[in-house]
Amino acid sequence: MSFILKVVNKVSIVLTVVALLGAIALVIQLSEIVLAQQQEQPTPFVVQDTKQSVQDPLPGHETHQVVIAAPLRDDGKIYSGIVSFTASQPVEAVILHKYNLVSNSSAIAEPFNTSVNDSKFAASVMKQFTESQFNAGSFVFAGNALAFHNLKGNPFIVTYTVDGDVSSLTQ
């Protein structure tokens, strides 16, 4: 009988150790998941400013005027949120998106794009604000940069508020 008790005690100790090691492994794994989720939380990006336009630095745009509201991100993250603005001249809102050409086929037209620092960016140019008598508007946006732009080269002042986040891409 004492032999059986010794075996049961040893088995009990082994099972307790295995259970304890499993619990420790589970706690470590859960901690890593929580840490990863905390690191992936969006960072608030909230800006309110008034700026005077400058000459657009992009090649081919030297006669245009621009105000950068959300500077170009080249870290794999994007801005998303809402912006409201009023400008002293008609302006277009421009949002840049990292552009990865998926086909070299000349039969397929590329979207409007530009090069910045050896990277290509597709440009969403929203012209609905160029015909407003108040040169103002609000819109939801997402992209790698946000600017206000005047094709005619007229200097302008813009006051804007951006309420958004900076987030990592999921793909």
TIZATI-706126 format. One line per field, with one value per residue: residue number from 1; residue in three letters; chain; x, z, y of N, C-alpha, C, CB in turn. Coordinates in nm, 2 decimals, padded with zeros to 4 digits. Each point is the difference from the previous one (the first is absolute). Glycine has a CB too. Example, Ala and Ser with C-alpha at 12.3 -4.5 7.8 and 13.67 -1.06 7.14 Angstrom:
residues 2
num <- c(1, 2)
residuo <- c(ala, ser)
cadena <- c(A, A)
n.xx <- c(01.32, 00.15)
n.zz <- c(00.78, -00.19)
n.yy <- c(-00.57, 00.23)
ca.xx <- c(-00.09, 00.09)
ca.zz <- c(00.00, 00.00)
ca.yy <- c(00.12, 00.11)
c.xx <- c(00.09, -00.08)
c.zz <- c(00.00, 00.08)
c.yy <- c(00.12, 00.11)
cb.xx <- c(-00.19, 00.12)
cb.zz <- c(00.12, -00.22)
cb.yy <- c(-00.12, -00.06)
This chain:
residues 171
num <- c(1, 2, 3, 4, 5, 6, 7, 8, 9, 10, 11, 12, 13, 14, 15, 16, 17, 18, 19, 20, 21, 22, 23, 24, 25, 26, 27, 28, 29, 30, 31, 32, 33, 34, 35, 36, 37, 38, 39, 40, 41, 42, 43, 44, 45, 46, 47, 48, 49, 50, 51, 52, 53, 54, 55, 56, 57, 58, 59, 60, 61, 62, 63, 64, 65, 66, 67, 68, 69, 70, 71, 72, 73, 74, 75, 76, 77, 78, 79, 80, 81, 82, 83, 84, 85, 86, 87, 88, 89, 90, 91, 92, 93, 94, 95, 96, 97, 98, 99, 100, 101, 102, 103, 104, 105, 106, 107, 108, 109, 110, 111, 112, 113, 114, 115, 116, 117, 118, 119, 120, 121, 122, 123, 124, 125, 126, 127, 128, 129, 130, 131, 132, 133, 134, 135, 136, 137, 138, 139, 140, 141, 142, 143, 144, 145, 146, 147, 148, 149, 150, 151, 152, 153, 154, 155, 156, 157, 158, 159, 160, 161, 162, 163, 164, 165, 166, 167, 168, 169, 170, 171)
residuo <- c(met, ser, phe, ile, leu, lys, val, val, asn, lys, val, ser, ile, val, leu, thr, val, val, ala, leu, leu, gly, ala, ile, ala, leu, val, ile, gln, leu, ser, glu, ile, val, leu, ala, gln, gln, gln, glu, gln, pro, thr, pro, phe, val, val, gln, asp, thr, lys, gln, ser, val, gln, asp, pro, leu, pro, gly, his, glu, thr, his, gln, val, val, ile, ala, ala, pro, leu, arg, asp, asp, gly, lys, ile, tyr, ser, gly, ile, val, ser, phe, thr, ala, ser, gln, pro, val, glu, ala, val, ile, leu, his, lys, tyr, asn, leu, val, ser, asn, ser, ser, ala, ile, ala, glu, pro, phe, asn, thr, ser, val, asn, asp, ser, lys, phe, ala, ala, ser, val, met, lys, gln, phe, thr, glu, ser, gln, phe, asn, ala, gly, ser, phe, val, phe, ala, gly, asn, ala, leu, ala, phe, his, asn, leu, lys, gly, asn, pro, phe, ile, val, thr, tyr, thr, val, asp, gly, asp, val, ser, ser, leu, thr, gln)
cadena <- c(A, A, A, A, A, A, A, A, A, A, A, A, A, A, A, A, A, A, A, A, A, A, A, A, A, A, A, A, A, A, A, A, A, A, A, A, A, A, A, A, A, A, A, A, A, A, A, A, A, A, A, A, A, A, A, A, A, A, A, A, A, A, A, A, A, A, A, A, A, A, A, A, A, A, A, A, A, A, A, A, A, A, A, A, A, A, A, A, A, A, A, A, A, A, A, A, A, A, A, A, A, A, A, A, A, A, A, A, A, A, A, A, A, A, A, A, A, A, A, A, A, A, A, A, A, A, A, A, A, A, A, A, A, A, A, A, A, A, A, A, A, A, A, A, A, A, A, A, A, A, A, A, A, A, A, A, A, A, A, A, A, A, A, A, A, A, A, A, A, A, A)
n.xx <- c(00.08, 00.29, -00.02, -00.26, 00.13, 00.24, -00.20, -00.17, 00.25, 00.09, -00.28, -00.01, 00.27, -00.08, -00.26, 00.15, 00.20, -00.23, -00.16, 00.25, 00.06, -00.30, 00.02, 00.27, -00.13, -00.25, 00.18, 00.16, -00.26, -00.13, 00.26, -00.01, -00.30, 00.06, 00.24, -00.17, -00.23, 00.22, 00.12, -00.30, -00.07, -00.05, 00.26, -00.29, 00.09, -00.13, 00.12, -00.17, 00.21, -00.10, 00.20, 00.04, -00.06, 00.30, 00.00, -00.20, 00.31, -00.18, 00.26, -00.23, -00.04, 00.22, -00.31, -00.09, -00.02, 00.07, -00.15, 00.20, -00.33, 00.22, 00.36, -00.04, -00.10, 00.30, -00.16, -00.19, -00.20, -00.24, -00.02, -00.26, -00.13, -00.21, 00.20, -00.22, 00.17, -00.12, 00.20, 00.02, -00.09, -00.26, 00.17, -00.03, -00.07, 00.30, -00.12, 00.33, -00.14, 00.33, -00.03, 00.05, 00.01, -00.22, 00.16, 00.31, -00.34, 00.15, -00.32, 00.02, -00.05, 00.23, -00.26, 00.09, 00.32, 00.16, 00.27, -00.03, 00.34, 00.01, -00.36, -00.17, -00.17, -00.24, -00.02, -00.29, 00.02, -00.26, -00.04, -00.23, 00.20, -00.01, -00.31, 00.03, -00.11, 00.20, 00.27, -00.19, 00.04, -00.04, 00.17, -00.02, 00.33, 00.07, 00.31, 00.26, -00.15, -00.26, 00.11, -00.22, 00.08, -00.03, 00.00, 00.06, 00.30, -00.25, 00.27, -00.24, 00.04, -00.07, -00.14, 00.07, -00.15, 00.21, -00.26, 00.25, 00.10, 00.29, -00.16, 00.27, -00.12, -00.19, 00.23)
n.zz <- c(00.00, -00.05, -00.32, -00.01, 00.16, -00.21, -00.24, 00.12, 00.05, -00.30, -00.12, 00.18, -00.11, -00.30, 00.04, 00.13, -00.24, -00.22, 00.14, 00.01, -00.31, -00.07, 00.17, -00.14, -00.29, 00.08, 00.10, -00.27, -00.18, 00.15, -00.03, -00.31, -00.02, 00.16, -00.18, -00.27, 00.11, 00.08, -00.30, -00.13, 00.18, -00.29, 00.11, 00.08, -00.31, 00.22, -00.26, 00.13, -00.26, -00.07, -00.24, -00.14, -00.22, 00.02, -00.31, 00.01, 00.14, -00.26, -00.21, -00.12, 00.24, -00.12, -00.02, 00.31, 00.23, 00.16, 00.26, 00.04, 00.14, 00.03, -00.04, -00.23, 00.23, -00.15, 00.28, -00.25, 00.08, -00.19, 00.15, 00.08, 00.04, -00.11, -00.16, 00.12, -00.24, 00.03, -00.27, 00.02, -00.25, -00.06, 00.21, -00.21, 00.30, -00.13, 00.15, -00.08, -00.04, 00.07, -00.34, 00.07, -00.35, 00.07, -00.29, -00.10, -00.14, -00.18, 00.08, 00.28, -00.07, 00.24, 00.16, -00.12, 00.06, 00.10, -00.01, 00.32, -00.04, -00.34, 00.04, -00.27, 00.19, -00.19, 00.01, 00.15, -00.23, 00.24, -00.29, 00.26, 00.06, -00.33, 00.08, 00.33, -00.10, 00.23, -00.19, 00.19, -00.03, 00.25, -00.17, 00.21, -00.06, 00.01, -00.08, 00.10, 00.05, 00.10, -00.25, 00.03, -00.32, -00.07, -00.29, 00.05, 00.15, 00.23, 00.22, 00.13, 00.29, 00.01, 00.29, -00.01, 00.25, -00.10, 00.20, -00.10, 00.15, -00.10, -00.10, -00.02, -00.30, 00.16, -00.25)
n.yy <- c(-00.12, 00.12, -00.06, 00.18, 00.25, 00.02, 00.02, 00.23, 00.18, -00.01, 00.08, 00.25, 00.12, -00.03, 00.17, 00.25, 00.04, 00.01, 00.23, 00.19, -00.01, 00.09, 00.26, 00.10, -00.03, 00.18, 00.24, 00.01, 00.01, 00.24, 00.17, -00.02, 00.11, 00.26, 00.08, -00.02, 00.20, 00.22, 00.01, 00.06, 00.29, 00.15, 00.15, 00.17, 00.09, 00.26, 00.21, 00.26, 00.12, 00.28, -00.15, 00.28, -00.24, -00.07, 00.02, -00.27, -00.08, -00.13, 00.03, 00.22, 00.24, 00.26, 00.11, -00.13, 00.21, -00.27, 00.09, -00.28, -00.02, -00.23, 00.08, -00.20, -00.23, -00.08, -00.18, -00.18, 00.28, 00.06, 00.27, -00.18, 00.30, 00.13, 00.20, 00.22, 00.17, 00.28, 00.01, 00.31, -00.21, -00.17, -00.20, -00.23, -00.10, -00.09, -00.29, -00.05, -00.29, -00.08, 00.02, -00.33, 00.08, -00.25, 00.05, 00.06, 00.03, 00.25, -00.13, 00.19, 00.34, -00.03, 00.08, 00.28, -00.13, 00.24, -00.16, 00.07, -00.08, -00.16, 00.01, -00.02, 00.20, -00.15, 00.33, -00.11, 00.28, 00.04, 00.20, -00.01, 00.27, 00.12, 00.09, 00.12, 00.31, -00.14, -00.10, -00.25, -00.31, -00.14, -00.22, -00.24, 00.04, -00.30, 00.14, -00.06, 00.30, 00.14, 00.20, 00.22, -00.04, 00.32, -00.20, 00.32, -00.06, 00.10, 00.02, -00.18, 00.10, -00.33, 00.10, -00.34, -00.08, -00.25, -00.12, -00.25, -00.20, 00.04, -00.29, -00.16, 00.00, -00.21, -00.02)
ca.xx <- c(-00.08, 00.08, 00.06, -00.10, -00.01, 00.12, -00.02, -00.10, 00.06, 00.09, -00.08, -00.07, 00.10, 00.03, -00.12, 00.00, 00.11, -00.04, -00.10, 00.06, 00.07, -00.10, -00.06, 00.10, 00.01, -00.13, 00.01, 00.10, -00.06, -00.10, 00.07, 00.05, -00.12, -00.05, 00.11, -00.01, -00.12, 00.02, 00.08, -00.07, -00.10, 00.03, 00.05, -00.08, 00.06, -00.10, 00.08, -00.08, 00.10, -00.02, 00.13, 00.01, 00.05, 00.13, 00.02, 00.00, 00.13, 00.01, 00.03, -00.11, -00.10, 00.07, -00.08, -00.11, 00.02, -00.04, 00.01, 00.00, -00.07, 00.05, 00.12, 00.01, 00.04, 00.07, 00.03, -00.09, -00.12, -00.08, -00.09, -00.15, -00.07, -00.08, 00.06, -00.08, 00.09, -00.04, 00.12, -00.02, -00.01, -00.05, 00.11, -00.03, 00.06, 00.08, 00.04, 00.09, -00.01, 00.11, -00.05, 00.08, -00.05, -00.02, 00.02, 00.08, -00.07, -00.03, -00.14, -00.08, 00.04, 00.03, -00.07, 00.08, 00.10, 00.11, 00.11, 00.06, 00.11, 00.02, -00.11, -00.11, -00.12, -00.12, -00.06, -00.14, -00.01, -00.15, -00.02, -00.14, 00.01, 00.04, -00.11, -00.08, 00.02, 00.06, 00.13, 00.00, -00.07, 00.03, 00.00, 00.07, 00.11, 00.10, 00.11, 00.13, 00.03, -00.12, 00.04, -00.09, 00.08, -00.06, 00.06, 00.02, 00.12, -00.04, 00.03, -00.12, 00.01, -00.10, -00.01, -00.05, 00.00, 00.00, -00.02, 00.02, 00.10, 00.11, -00.02, 00.08, -00.08, -00.02, 00.06)
ca.zz <- c(00.00, 00.01, -00.14, -00.08, 00.05, -00.05, -00.15, -00.01, 00.04, -00.11, -00.11, 00.04, -00.01, -00.14, -00.06, 00.06, -00.07, -00.14, 00.00, 00.04, -00.12, -00.10, 00.04, -00.03, -00.15, -00.04, 00.04, -00.09, -00.13, 00.02, 00.01, -00.13, -00.08, 00.05, -00.04, -00.15, -00.02, 00.04, -00.09, -00.13, 00.02, -00.08, 00.07, -00.04, -00.08, 00.00, -00.03, -00.04, -00.04, -00.11, -00.07, -00.13, -00.10, -00.05, -00.13, 00.01, -00.03, -00.09, -00.14, -00.08, 00.07, 00.04, -00.01, 00.09, 00.14, 00.08, 00.15, 00.05, 00.12, 00.07, -00.08, -00.07, 00.09, -00.07, 00.10, -00.01, 00.07, -00.07, 00.07, -00.03, 00.09, -00.06, -00.01, -00.03, -00.03, -00.07, -00.07, -00.06, -00.14, -00.03, 00.02, -00.01, 00.11, -00.06, 00.09, -00.07, 00.03, -00.05, -00.13, -00.04, -00.13, 00.00, -00.13, -00.09, -00.12, -00.05, -00.04, 00.12, 00.05, 00.14, 00.07, 00.02, 00.10, 00.01, 00.07, 00.12, 00.06, -00.06, 00.02, -00.08, 00.08, -00.08, 00.06, 00.00, -00.01, 00.01, -00.05, 00.03, 00.08, -00.08, -00.06, 00.11, 00.02, 00.13, 00.00, 00.12, 00.00, 00.09, -00.07, 00.06, -00.08, 00.04, -00.09, 00.05, 00.02, -00.03, -00.04, -00.07, -00.12, -00.10, -00.14, -00.07, 00.05, 00.09, 00.14, 00.09, 00.14, 00.04, 00.14, -00.01, 00.12, -00.03, 00.11, -00.05, 00.06, -00.08, 00.03, -00.08, -00.10, 00.03, -00.11)
ca.yy <- c(00.12, 00.12, 00.02, 00.07, 00.14, 00.07, 00.02, 00.10, 00.13, 00.04, 00.04, 00.13, 00.11, 00.02, 00.07, 00.13, 00.07, 00.02, 00.10, 00.13, 00.05, 00.03, 00.13, 00.10, 00.02, 00.07, 00.14, 00.06, 00.02, 00.11, 00.13, 00.04, 00.04, 00.13, 00.09, 00.03, 00.08, 00.14, 00.07, 00.03, 00.10, 00.13, 00.12, 00.11, 00.11, 00.11, 00.12, 00.12, 00.09, 00.09, 00.01, 00.06, -00.09, 00.02, -00.06, -00.15, -00.05, -00.12, 00.03, 00.02, 00.08, 00.12, 00.11, -00.02, 00.04, -00.12, 00.00, -00.14, 00.00, -00.12, -00.03, -00.13, -00.11, -00.11, -00.11, -00.11, 00.03, 00.10, 00.09, -00.01, 00.09, 00.10, 00.13, 00.12, 00.10, 00.11, 00.06, 00.13, -00.02, -00.14, -00.10, -00.14, -00.08, -00.10, -00.11, -00.09, -00.14, -00.08, -00.06, -00.12, -00.04, -00.15, -00.05, 00.08, 00.00, 00.14, 00.01, 00.05, 00.13, 00.02, 00.11, 00.12, -00.02, 00.09, -00.06, 00.08, -00.07, -00.13, -00.08, 00.05, 00.02, 00.04, 00.12, 00.03, 00.15, 00.03, 00.14, 00.05, 00.12, 00.11, 00.08, 00.05, 00.14, 00.02, -00.07, -00.07, -00.13, -00.11, -00.13, -00.11, -00.03, -00.10, -00.01, 00.03, 00.15, 00.09, 00.14, 00.08, 00.02, 00.10, -00.02, 00.12, 00.06, 00.11, -00.02, -00.01, -00.03, -00.10, -00.04, -00.14, -00.09, -00.14, -00.08, -00.13, -00.09, -00.06, -00.14, -00.09, -00.07, -00.14, -00.08)
c.xx <- c(00.09, 00.07, -00.10, -00.02, 00.12, -00.02, -00.11, 00.05, 00.09, -00.08, -00.07, 00.10, 00.03, -00.12, -00.01, 00.10, -00.04, -00.11, 00.05, 00.08, -00.10, -00.06, 00.10, 00.01, -00.13, 00.01, 00.10, -00.07, -00.11, 00.06, 00.06, -00.11, -00.04, 00.10, -00.01, -00.13, 00.02, 00.09, -00.07, -00.11, 00.03, 00.05, -00.08, 00.08, -00.10, 00.08, -00.10, 00.10, -00.05, 00.13, -00.02, 00.06, 00.14, 00.00, 00.00, 00.14, 00.01, 00.03, -00.12, -00.11, 00.06, -00.09, -00.13, 00.03, -00.06, 00.02, -00.01, -00.07, 00.04, 00.12, 00.01, 00.05, 00.06, 00.04, -00.10, -00.13, -00.08, -00.08, -00.14, -00.07, -00.09, 00.07, -00.11, 00.09, -00.07, 00.13, -00.04, -00.02, -00.07, 00.12, -00.06, 00.06, 00.07, 00.04, 00.09, -00.01, 00.12, -00.05, 00.10, -00.06, 00.00, 00.02, 00.08, -00.07, -00.02, -00.14, -00.09, 00.05, 00.02, -00.08, 00.09, 00.10, 00.11, 00.11, 00.05, 00.10, 00.01, -00.12, -00.12, -00.13, -00.11, -00.06, -00.15, -00.01, -00.15, -00.02, -00.13, 00.01, 00.05, -00.11, -00.09, 00.03, 00.07, 00.14, 00.02, -00.07, 00.05, -00.01, 00.07, 00.11, 00.08, 00.11, 00.13, 00.04, -00.13, 00.05, -00.11, 00.08, -00.07, 00.07, 00.04, 00.13, -00.03, 00.04, -00.13, 00.03, -00.11, 00.00, -00.07, 00.00, -00.01, -00.02, 00.00, 00.10, 00.11, 00.00, 00.10, -00.10, -00.01, 00.06, 00.12)
c.zz <- c(00.00, -00.14, -00.08, 00.04, -00.05, -00.15, -00.02, 00.03, -00.11, -00.12, 00.03, -00.01, -00.15, -00.07, 00.05, -00.07, -00.14, -00.01, 00.03, -00.12, -00.11, 00.03, -00.02, -00.15, -00.05, 00.04, -00.09, -00.13, 00.00, 00.01, -00.13, -00.09, 00.05, -00.04, -00.15, -00.03, 00.05, -00.10, -00.13, 00.02, -00.08, 00.09, -00.04, -00.08, 00.00, -00.01, -00.04, -00.03, -00.11, -00.07, -00.13, -00.10, -00.04, -00.14, 00.02, -00.04, -00.10, -00.14, -00.08, 00.06, 00.05, -00.01, 00.09, 00.15, 00.08, 00.15, 00.04, 00.14, 00.08, -00.08, -00.04, 00.10, -00.10, 00.09, 00.00, 00.07, -00.08, 00.10, -00.04, 00.09, -00.08, 00.00, -00.04, -00.03, -00.06, -00.06, -00.07, -00.15, -00.02, 00.01, -00.03, 00.12, -00.07, 00.11, -00.08, 00.06, -00.05, -00.12, -00.04, -00.13, 00.00, -00.14, -00.09, -00.14, -00.05, -00.04, 00.11, 00.04, 00.15, 00.06, 00.00, 00.11, -00.01, 00.07, 00.11, 00.06, -00.06, 00.03, -00.08, 00.09, -00.10, 00.08, -00.02, 00.00, 00.00, -00.03, 00.03, 00.08, -00.09, -00.05, 00.11, 00.02, 00.13, 00.02, 00.13, -00.02, 00.11, -00.07, 00.09, -00.10, 00.06, -00.10, 00.07, 00.02, -00.04, -00.02, -00.06, -00.11, -00.09, -00.13, -00.07, 00.06, 00.09, 00.14, 00.08, 00.14, 00.03, 00.15, -00.01, 00.14, -00.05, 00.13, -00.05, 00.08, -00.10, 00.04, -00.09, -00.10, 00.05, -00.10, -00.06)
c.yy <- c(00.13, 00.03, 00.08, 00.14, 00.08, 00.03, 00.11, 00.14, 00.05, 00.05, 00.13, 00.12, 00.03, 00.07, 00.14, 00.09, 00.03, 00.11, 00.14, 00.05, 00.04, 00.14, 00.11, 00.03, 00.08, 00.15, 00.08, 00.03, 00.11, 00.13, 00.05, 00.05, 00.14, 00.11, 00.04, 00.08, 00.14, 00.07, 00.03, 00.10, 00.12, 00.11, 00.12, 00.10, 00.11, 00.13, 00.11, 00.10, 00.10, 00.01, 00.08, -00.09, 00.04, -00.06, -00.15, -00.05, -00.11, 00.04, 00.01, 00.08, 00.14, 00.12, 00.00, 00.05, -00.12, 00.04, -00.15, -00.01, -00.13, -00.05, -00.15, -00.10, -00.10, -00.11, -00.11, 00.03, 00.11, 00.08, -00.04, 00.09, 00.09, 00.13, 00.10, 00.11, 00.12, 00.07, 00.13, 00.00, -00.14, -00.10, -00.14, -00.07, -00.12, -00.10, -00.09, -00.14, -00.07, -00.08, -00.11, -00.05, -00.15, -00.06, 00.10, 00.02, 00.14, 00.01, 00.05, 00.13, 00.01, 00.11, 00.12, -00.03, 00.09, -00.08, 00.09, -00.09, -00.14, -00.09, 00.06, 00.01, 00.04, 00.12, 00.01, 00.15, 00.03, 00.14, 00.06, 00.13, 00.12, 00.08, 00.05, 00.15, 00.03, -00.07, -00.07, -00.14, -00.09, -00.13, -00.10, -00.04, -00.12, 00.00, 00.03, 00.14, 00.07, 00.14, 00.07, 00.07, 00.10, -00.01, 00.13, 00.07, 00.12, -00.03, 00.01, -00.02, -00.10, -00.02, -00.13, -00.06, -00.14, -00.08, -00.15, -00.08, -00.04, -00.15, -00.08, -00.07, -00.15, -00.10, 00.07)
cb.xx <- c(-00.18, 00.04, 00.13, -00.12, -00.12, 00.15, 00.06, -00.17, -00.01, 00.18, -00.04, -00.15, 00.10, 00.14, -00.12, -00.08, 00.17, 00.06, -00.16, 00.02, 00.19, -00.05, -00.14, 00.13, 00.14, -00.13, -00.05, 00.19, 00.05, -00.15, 00.06, 00.18, -00.07, -00.11, 00.15, 00.12, -00.14, -00.02, 00.19, 00.05, -00.05, -00.18, 00.24, -00.15, 00.15, -00.16, 00.20, -00.21, 00.18, -00.19, 00.07, 00.01, -00.23, 00.11, 00.12, -00.25, 00.06, -00.17, 00.22, 00.05, -00.11, 00.21, 00.08, -00.08, -00.01, 00.07, -00.10, 00.22, -00.19, -00.24, 00.11, 00.04, -00.18, 00.08, 00.11, 00.18, 00.11, -00.02, 00.17, 00.02, 00.18, -00.21, 00.23, -00.20, 00.18, -00.21, 00.09, 00.13, 00.21, -00.19, 00.12, 00.00, -00.18, 00.09, -00.21, 00.16, -00.26, 00.11, -00.10, 00.06, 00.10, -00.16, -00.22, 00.21, -00.11, 00.24, 00.04, -00.04, -00.13, 00.23, -00.14, -00.19, -00.07, -00.14, 00.06, -00.21, -00.02, 00.25, 00.08, 00.09, 00.13, -00.04, 00.22, -00.07, 00.22, -00.03, 00.15, -00.09, 00.05, 00.19, 00.01, 00.01, -00.20, -00.23, 00.09, -00.01, -00.02, -00.08, -00.01, -00.21, 00.01, -00.18, -00.15, 00.06, 00.25, -00.15, 00.23, -00.14, 00.10, -00.07, -00.13, -00.25, 00.12, -00.19, 00.23, -00.13, 00.10, 00.02, -00.02, 00.07, -00.11, 00.16, -00.14, -00.06, -00.19, 00.14, -00.24, 00.17, 00.08, -00.21, -00.22)
cb.zz <- c(00.12, 00.25, 00.02, -00.03, 00.20, 00.17, -00.04, 00.06, 00.24, 00.08, -00.06, 00.16, 00.22, -00.01, -00.01, 00.22, 00.15, -00.05, 00.08, 00.24, 00.06, -00.04, 00.17, 00.21, -00.02, 00.02, 00.24, 00.12, -00.05, 00.11, 00.23, 00.02, -00.03, 00.19, 00.19, -00.04, 00.03, 00.24, 00.10, -00.07, 00.23, -00.16, 00.01, 00.21, -00.14, 00.15, -00.08, 00.14, 00.06, 00.11, 00.10, 00.10, -00.08, 00.23, -00.09, -00.06, 00.23, 00.14, 00.03, -00.11, 00.07, -00.06, -00.24, -00.15, -00.04, -00.18, 00.03, -00.13, -00.10, 00.09, 00.12, -00.22, 00.18, -00.17, 00.14, -00.02, 00.22, -00.19, 00.01, -00.09, 00.17, 00.06, -00.06, 00.14, -00.04, 00.15, -00.04, 00.19, -00.06, -00.15, 00.17, -00.25, 00.17, -00.18, 00.14, -00.04, 00.01, 00.23, -00.07, 00.24, -00.11, 00.19, 00.02, 00.13, 00.06, -00.08, -00.16, 00.07, -00.20, -00.04, 00.14, -00.08, 00.00, -00.01, -00.21, 00.04, 00.21, 00.01, 00.23, -00.21, 00.21, -00.09, -00.04, 00.12, -00.13, 00.18, -00.18, 00.00, 00.20, -00.07, -00.20, 00.11, -00.14, 00.09, -00.15, 00.13, -00.24, 00.20, -00.23, 00.12, -00.09, 00.12, -00.18, -00.11, -00.05, 00.14, -00.03, 00.20, 00.01, 00.19, -00.02, -00.04, -00.20, -00.15, -00.03, -00.20, 00.06, -00.23, 00.09, -00.24, 00.15, -00.20, 00.13, -00.22, 00.15, -00.01, 00.06, 00.19, -00.19, 00.13, -00.04)
cb.yy <- c(-00.13, -00.05, -00.22, -00.22, -00.08, -00.11, -00.24, -00.17, -00.07, -00.16, -00.24, -00.14, -00.07, -00.21, -00.22, -00.09, -00.11, -00.24, -00.18, -00.07, -00.16, -00.24, -00.12, -00.07, -00.21, -00.22, -00.07, -00.11, -00.24, -00.16, -00.07, -00.17, -00.24, -00.11, -00.09, -00.22, -00.20, -00.08, -00.13, -00.23, -00.09, -00.07, -00.09, -00.03, -00.16, -00.13, -00.14, -00.06, -00.17, 00.13, -00.22, 00.23, -00.04, 00.00, 00.20, -00.01, 00.07, -00.11, -00.12, -00.21, -00.22, -00.10, 00.02, -00.20, 00.25, -00.16, 00.24, -00.05, 00.12, -00.06, 00.18, 00.11, 00.04, 00.17, 00.17, -00.16, -00.05, -00.15, 00.19, -00.24, -00.01, -00.12, -00.10, -00.08, -00.16, 00.03, -00.23, 00.09, 00.15, 00.09, 00.14, 00.00, 00.06, 00.16, 00.02, 00.19, 00.00, -00.01, 00.21, -00.06, 00.20, 00.03, -00.12, -00.07, -00.22, 00.02, -00.19, -00.24, 00.10, -00.08, -00.16, 00.15, -00.24, 00.21, -00.13, 00.13, 00.14, 00.03, -00.07, -00.10, 00.07, -00.24, 00.12, -00.22, 00.02, -00.18, -00.06, -00.23, -00.14, -00.14, -00.13, -00.23, 00.05, 00.02, 00.17, 00.22, 00.03, 00.13, 00.11, -00.08, 00.24, -00.14, 00.07, -00.21, -00.02, -00.14, -00.08, 00.05, -00.23, 00.15, -00.21, 00.02, -00.08, 00.06, 00.10, -00.08, 00.23, -00.11, 00.24, -00.02, 00.17, 00.03, 00.18, 00.09, -00.09, 00.21, 00.03, -00.03, 00.15, 00.07, -00.11)
